[in-house]
Amino acid sequence: MRQKILMLAAVFFGVLAFIFTYQQIKQERSKIMNSAVRVRLIRMKTDMAEGDKLMESDIEMYEAMRFANAAANTFEIPWDRRGDVIGSPVRSMVRKGDILTWRDFREVFTKVNTGLPAQTRSGWRAVSIPVSSVTSVSGLIRPNNFVDVIGTFRFPDAKGDSSLDTVTMTILQRVKVLATGADIGYAQQNGAQGASAAGRSYSTVTLELTPKEVEMIIFAQQKGSLTLSLRSYEDPNITTDVQSVDWAYLQQHIKDYTAEREQLLKRSAGY
């Protein structure tokens, strides 16, 4: 009998704790929802390349919920401010479905904030890596370009050989370039300064990465050499079948590379 009473008591207090927790969660959820506001933003209806001028037909109104404090400090452009950006060229490629921000435009960028922090998206980080004319595509990489990062490292041979083997692999894809040297592109506070900086050589490139990617890239540059591969604005694809190339792999697959390249050339030529 005593065990039954104890069991019933345990069930009773368990149910009571559940009800109390549920009510508390409900109250907190209500507070959160009450602190959110409905905002009207600008959403892209089409894809646009760098330099294209935004037209009214390219955009549509999009309603979303935002926290009141965040809505007041966001870079997102309110729908009723669309007149400020209509006719303005975009700084880099934007895609259908993207929510437009002040950072997507050249001239209007300085109306809000300037400098590298203003270019870096929330949740991302800016980190610089050393480059040469060779590893930066002859110095032709510019702010707002997209690149792949390829690393070359010296590892112990995978077969157990104590000797070191050189391995090259793609470690990051479609990374946005925020700056080349001191040139941060159209976000320069001084237009003349930005124009003159664009013609200078540079020894560093600043990339926009996630916090975890920052750790990886810093480790990678300490352990090997990094090379940047320039991408087309029109190529958003991520390659999943990346490879790790060493001397043995190159010997085994060089014929495959030649055959694959031949097929690509025929396809691009239309036959």
ABEGO torsion letter per residue (X at the ends): XAAAAAAAAAAAAAAAAAAAAAAAAAAAAAAAAAABBBBBBBBBABBBBBGBBBBAAABBBBBBBBBAAAAAABABBBAAAAAAABGBBBABBBBBGBBBBAAABAAAAAAABBEAAAABBBGBBBBBBBBBAAAAGGGABBBGBBBBBBBBBBBBBAAGBABBBBBBBBABBGBBBABBEABAEAABABAAAAAAAAABBBABBBBBBBAAAAAAAAAAAAABBBBBBBBBAABABBBABBBBBBAAAAAAAAAAAAAAAAAAAAAAAGX
